[in-house]
Amino acid sequence: MTPFDRLHHVALICADYERSRHFYTEILGLPVIAETYREARRSWKLDLAVGEHAQLELFSFPDAPPRPSRPEAQGLRHLAFAVADLDATVAHLQGHGVVTEPIRTDELTGKRFTFFADPDDLPLEVYER
């Protein structure tokens, strides 16, 4: 058995902290665990809960260079969130002005999913349970 039994967190660096904070807390509805301003680094760190066991860390760093999301390149491709009701989730996102791709069906699992992007154009996926 592997000792790597659960993903603890994913860390993101954002271009506009307030915009990204609003997106992840108000639109996606992720609860805030902790929010800290680190004076020495002139940086915010926002810890968000994703379900019961995972977290998303949102960082702001002054003058962080953008990382291309498209075309697809090596490294992180996207983050995927499991949702109970894909149609309601897509309607919620679209109701907040978030552009989503058409819903597709995973040919291997038969589950439906779609993609959208965060304020820094990081691809995000919602995948039905």
TIGU-525921 format. One line per field, with one value per residue (C-alpha): x, y, z; residue number from 0. Coordinates in Angstrom, 3 decimals. Example, Ala and Ser with C-alpha at 12.3 -4.5 7.8 and 13.67 -1.06 7.14 Angstrom:
TIGU-525921
east	(12.300  13.670)
north	(-4.500  -1.060)
up	(7.800  7.140)
k	(0  1)
//
This chain:
TIGU-525921
east	(0.000  1.294  1.735  0.286  -3.353  -4.969  -4.366  -3.911  -3.861  -3.237  -1.562  -2.348  -0.727  -3.158  -2.648  -5.402  -5.958  -9.332  -10.743  -9.584  -10.721  -14.196  -14.269  -13.260  -15.258  -18.341  -18.858  -17.449  -18.489  -15.328  -15.220  -12.319  -10.155  -7.612  -6.464  -3.043  -1.133  2.606  4.249  7.785  6.632  3.975  1.725  -1.687  -2.261  -5.852  -6.632  -9.915  -11.687  -12.564  -14.824  -13.758  -10.186  -8.636  -7.651  -6.902  -4.215  -4.478  -1.372  -0.693  2.861  3.817  4.936  4.494  4.836  1.820  1.884  0.318  -2.719  -3.280  -2.205  -1.866  1.689  3.620  2.815  -0.510  -3.338  -6.430  -8.154  -11.314  -14.076  -16.589  -20.197  -23.481  -25.604  -23.712  -26.650  -27.290  -23.575  -23.307  -26.435  -24.924  -21.645  -23.378  -25.644  -22.488  -21.201  -18.773  -18.438  -18.592  -17.864  -20.642  -21.280  -19.614  -19.694  -16.518  -16.388  -14.554  -16.755  -20.043  -19.935  -20.678  -18.295  -17.450  -14.698  -14.500  -11.651  -10.718  -9.864  -6.271  -7.461  -6.557  -8.782  -11.186  -13.423  -16.652  -17.199  -20.415  -20.149)
north	(0.000  3.439  6.077  8.647  7.985  11.401  14.712  17.391  20.614  22.270  25.693  28.401  31.788  34.421  37.688  39.619  38.386  40.055  38.878  35.303  35.354  36.406  33.712  30.824  31.871  33.583  31.842  28.381  28.645  27.206  27.904  29.941  28.056  30.838  34.050  35.506  38.500  37.857  41.273  40.053  38.545  41.186  38.220  36.884  33.202  31.982  28.432  27.081  23.824  21.469  18.870  17.266  16.321  18.568  22.205  24.829  27.384  30.697  32.899  36.408  37.391  40.791  40.607  36.843  35.990  34.482  30.769  29.735  27.466  27.157  25.531  22.507  22.209  19.981  20.295  20.950  20.518  21.321  20.866  18.761  19.048  16.240  17.471  15.727  17.663  18.730  20.561  22.650  23.397  24.562  26.719  28.241  29.033  30.505  32.542  34.190  34.956  32.035  30.650  26.854  24.457  22.166  19.202  16.030  12.387  10.555  7.616  5.486  6.073  7.272  10.282  13.789  16.730  20.180  22.762  26.447  28.732  30.684  34.413  33.571  31.213  28.042  25.298  23.874  20.852  19.788  16.033  14.376  11.760)
up	(0.000  -0.882  1.841  -0.616  0.217  -0.091  -1.822  0.845  -1.181  -4.504  -4.532  -7.086  -7.648  -8.872  -10.733  -8.921  -5.367  -4.747  -8.077  -7.487  -3.858  -5.001  -7.694  -5.440  -2.351  -3.777  -7.123  -6.402  -2.751  -1.206  2.550  3.936  6.434  6.974  5.328  6.066  4.774  4.879  5.097  4.384  1.085  0.325  -0.311  0.649  1.404  1.402  2.518  1.162  1.986  -0.852  0.700  3.962  3.155  0.491  0.363  -2.227  -1.372  -3.181  -3.185  -4.431  -5.246  -6.640  -10.257  -10.642  -14.341  -16.093  -16.861  -20.163  -19.892  -23.615  -25.818  -23.580  -22.315  -19.958  -16.281  -14.610  -17.091  -15.020  -11.662  -11.503  -8.915  -8.337  -8.210  -7.455  -9.965  -13.075  -14.656  -11.532  -11.188  -14.797  -14.383  -11.216  -12.981  -16.020  -13.731  -12.408  -15.899  -16.075  -19.594  -19.696  -22.516  -23.728  -21.429  -22.679  -21.640  -20.643  -23.035  -20.464  -17.404  -18.871  -16.514  -17.739  -17.348  -18.614  -18.386  -17.500  -16.427  -13.333  -13.538  -14.539  -17.291  -15.369  -16.797  -14.225  -14.690  -13.024  -13.183  -12.065  -9.334)
k	(0  1  2  3  4  5  6  7  8  9  10  11  12  13  14  15  16  17  18  19  20  21  22  23  24  25  26  27  28  29  30  31  32  33  34  35  36  37  38  39  40  41  42  43  44  45  46  47  48  49  50  51  52  53  54  55  56  57  58  59  60  61  62  63  64  65  66  67  68  69  70  71  72  73  74  75  76  77  78  79  80  81  82  83  84  85  86  87  88  89  90  91  92  93  94  95  96  97  98  99  100  101  102  103  104  105  106  107  108  109  110  111  112  113  114  115  116  117  118  119  120  121  122  123  124  125  126  127  128)
//
